[in-house]
Amino acid sequence: MADLKFIVEENPIPEDIRTVINKLVEYNSDRLIEKDVYQPLAVLIRDNKNEIFGGLIGKTQWGWLFISHLWVAETLRGQGYGKQLILKAEEVAKQRGCNYAYLDTFSFQSLGFYEHLGYQKFGVLDNFPLGHQRYFLKKEL
């Protein structure tokens, strides 16, 4: 292949991003025994006006629950709402056939909270961001 060049795209268009991801998914799916079934997951805490006071965002895929984001309004913290969000997500994940869960958190966030819920560290990045750590945790459901 002649005339190939490397181009840094500071603001790539969504179509180009989708092309790269779709090509990788296509490559992977030809080599996997288990089909890639990706399902998004959101568990939200709402009031009677439909306002959100907390939520968990994640996905289930290949028998794993991935928790990408967890947030609880400051006025509700320390009252068990975060735990309830996690437990509800794990319950849904089990219904979807998942046996495991994973997530990441920072040293200035909730490491102890996740460990109290049975999550175990399996990796750490130091100075991510500078002066802090990023922890990777998993749990058998």
HELIX and SHEET records of a PDB file:
HELIX    1   1 PRO A   14  SER A   29  1                                  16    
HELIX    2   2 GLU A   74  LEU A   76  5                                   3    
HELIX    3   3 TYR A   81  GLN A   95  1                                  15    
HELIX    4   4 LEU A  111  HIS A  116  1                                   6    
SHEET    1   A 6 GLN A  39  ARG A  46  0                                        
SHEET    2   A 6 ILE A  52  GLN A  61 -1                                        
SHEET    3   A 6 TRP A  64  VAL A  72 -1                                        
SHEET    4   A 6 TYR A 100  PHE A 106  1                                        
SHEET    5   A 6 GLN A 133  GLU A 140 -1                                        
SHEET    6   A 6 GLN A 120  ASP A 126 -1                                        
END                                                                             
